[in-house]
Amino acid sequence: MIVDLVLMKNLIHKRGDEIEKSVAGTGYLAKTVVGVGTFLLDNEGDIDLLSAKQRVVFDKFIQPLLNVPRR
């Protein structure tokens, strides 16, 4: 599976507040989510390169934020 790099770049660089809200109270850090997103950007969005822990972060935080319709 390949992630849309335009959406990922927008999420990482312009929607940090949404990342902060999504991790609030979960024990995860926003910088962890940003780090996984940056890793994906650096690797052309190929989620097959993620470790098991990175994949959990992607599935739990990044993917839902990428699928949220923007107003």
Backbone as CSV, one residue per row, in Angstrom:
resi,resn,N_x,N_y,N_z,CA_x,CA_y,CA_z,C_x,C_y,C_z
1,MET,0.838,-1.176,0.000,0.000,0.000,0.000,0.885,1.241,0.000
2,ILE,0.502,2.217,-0.786,1.235,3.470,-0.888,0.348,4.598,-0.379
3,VAL,0.923,5.482,0.412,0.205,6.612,0.984,0.302,7.810,0.030
4,ASP,-0.758,8.592,-0.048,-0.750,9.821,-0.849,0.220,10.808,-0.197
5,LEU,1.312,11.104,-0.877,2.360,11.942,-0.300,1.922,13.388,-0.113
6,VAL,1.042,13.873,-0.963,0.545,15.247,-0.825,-0.264,15.379,0.463
7,LEU,-1.147,14.409,0.704,-1.936,14.421,1.931,-1.042,14.262,3.163
8,MET,-0.050,13.384,3.062,0.855,13.155,4.190,1.657,14.418,4.498
9,LYS,2.179,15.055,3.479,2.958,16.280,3.684,2.095,17.357,4.329
10,ASN,0.857,17.488,3.870,-0.067,18.459,4.447,-0.330,18.143,5.914
11,LEU,-0.551,16.879,6.229,-0.804,16.467,7.614,0.380,16.804,8.509
12,ILE,1.562,16.454,8.090,2.748,16.632,8.908,3.116,18.105,9.082
13,HIS,2.991,18.881,8.029,3.469,20.260,8.069,2.415,21.303,8.424
14,LYS,1.144,20.993,8.232,0.124,22.024,8.428,-0.991,21.650,9.388
15,ARG,-1.033,20.414,9.829,-2.139,19.973,10.674,-1.649,19.393,11.992
16,GLY,-0.586,19.976,12.524,-0.008,19.514,13.776,-0.986,19.545,14.937
17,ASP,-1.893,20.519,14.909,-2.884,20.612,15.981,-3.801,19.395,16.000
18,GLU,-4.129,18.874,14.827,-4.969,17.674,14.746,-4.219,16.445,15.258
19,ILE,-2.938,16.396,14.986,-2.115,15.294,15.495,-2.083,15.361,17.015
20,GLU,-1.853,16.550,17.555,-1.826,16.735,19.015,-3.130,16.263,19.645
21,LYS,-4.257,16.636,19.057,-5.563,16.240,19.593,-5.764,14.728,19.526
22,SER,-5.287,14.117,18.441,-5.516,12.679,18.272,-4.722,11.841,19.270
23,VAL,-3.559,12.334,19.702,-2.739,11.559,20.639,-3.017,11.903,22.100
24,ALA,-3.756,12.961,22.338,-4.015,13.409,23.717,-4.617,12.279,24.554
25,GLY,-3.984,11.996,25.667,-4.483,10.996,26.592,-4.224,9.547,26.210
26,THR,-3.472,9.327,25.137,-3.240,7.952,24.690,-1.908,7.379,25.164
27,GLY,-1.027,8.249,25.632,0.312,7.800,25.999,1.304,7.907,24.854
28,TYR,0.820,8.185,23.662,1.687,8.397,22.508,2.060,9.866,22.432
29,LEU,3.176,10.161,21.817,3.613,11.536,21.633,3.351,11.978,20.198
30,ALA,3.014,13.251,20.054,2.787,13.801,18.714,4.048,13.676,17.861
31,LYS,5.216,13.832,18.486,6.452,13.753,17.703,6.691,12.340,17.177
32,THR,6.134,11.343,17.824,6.224,9.970,17.315,5.414,9.841,16.035
33,VAL,4.218,10.404,16.043,3.362,10.376,14.857,4.021,11.146,13.722
34,VAL,4.572,12.311,14.032,5.263,13.119,13.020,6.468,12.356,12.484
35,GLY,7.172,11.662,13.353,8.337,10.889,12.924,7.966,9.773,11.957
36,VAL,6.890,9.069,12.251,6.437,8.008,11.339,5.991,8.620,10.018
37,GLY,5.286,9.741,10.085,4.861,10.421,8.856,6.045,10.883,8.028
38,THR,7.056,11.419,8.687,8.269,11.872,7.989,8.996,10.690,7.361
39,PHE,9.055,9.582,8.084,9.664,8.368,7.539,8.951,7.953,6.247
40,LEU,7.624,8.000,6.274,6.860,7.640,5.076,7.127,8.610,3.934
41,LEU,7.205,9.899,4.245,7.520,10.876,3.201,8.887,10.593,2.588
42,ASP,9.851,10.261,3.429,11.213,9.984,2.955,11.291,8.705,2.136
43,ASN,10.328,7.807,2.342,10.349,6.515,1.653,9.191,6.360,0.676
44,GLU,8.791,7.469,0.103,7.781,7.506,-0.959,6.450,6.890,-0.550
45,GLY,6.124,6.953,0.743,4.822,6.504,1.221,4.622,5.009,1.288
46,ASP,5.691,4.245,1.219,5.590,2.782,1.220,5.441,2.262,2.649
47,ILE,4.210,1.939,3.058,3.987,1.497,4.433,4.544,0.098,4.706
48,ASP,4.895,-0.622,3.676,5.496,-1.945,3.869,6.872,-1.849,4.535
49,LEU,7.467,-0.670,4.542,8.773,-0.475,5.167,8.683,-0.179,6.662
50,LEU,7.474,0.019,7.169,7.298,0.337,8.584,7.536,-0.887,9.461
51,SER,8.115,-0.638,10.633,8.236,-1.710,11.625,6.845,-1.967,12.205
52,ALA,6.726,-2.989,13.019,5.434,-3.312,13.624,4.929,-2.159,14.495
53,LYS,5.815,-1.558,15.273,5.423,-0.442,16.142,5.049,0.790,15.326
54,GLN,5.791,1.049,14.264,5.460,2.183,13.397,4.117,1.960,12.722
55,ARG,3.843,0.725,12.351,2.570,0.409,11.699,1.391,0.659,12.638
56,VAL,1.574,0.367,13.922,0.527,0.644,14.907,0.244,2.146,14.942
57,VAL,1.297,2.964,14.964,1.137,4.424,14.975,0.427,4.876,13.709
58,PHE,0.818,4.311,12.575,0.169,4.667,11.309,-1.311,4.324,11.347
59,ASP,-1.623,3.091,11.733,-3.019,2.633,11.735,-3.882,3.391,12.738
60,LYS,-3.293,3.714,13.883,-4.056,4.323,14.972,-4.238,5.836,14.802
61,PHE,-3.244,6.528,14.245,-3.284,7.985,14.202,-3.224,8.578,12.801
62,ILE,-2.304,8.128,11.984,-2.096,8.778,10.685,-3.213,8.453,9.710
63,GLN,-3.507,7.187,9.523,-4.521,6.808,8.545,-5.881,7.474,8.817
64,PRO,-6.358,7.473,10.062,-7.637,8.167,10.298,-7.595,9.658,9.969
65,LEU,-6.448,10.292,10.229,-6.333,11.719,9.922,-6.230,11.968,8.412
66,LEU,-5.665,11.037,7.692,-5.590,11.185,6.240,-6.959,11.005,5.593
67,ASN,-7.816,10.222,6.234,-9.125,9.930,5.665,-10.214,10.905,6.103
68,VAL,-9.877,11.861,6.983,-10.856,12.840,7.440,-11.122,13.840,6.323
69,PRO,-12.399,13.995,5.931,-12.685,14.992,4.885,-12.363,16.396,5.394
70,ARG,-11.677,17.156,4.583,-11.287,18.518,4.923,-12.378,19.483,4.470
71,ARG,-12.613,20.518,5.249,-13.610,21.531,4.890,-12.988,22.638,4.085
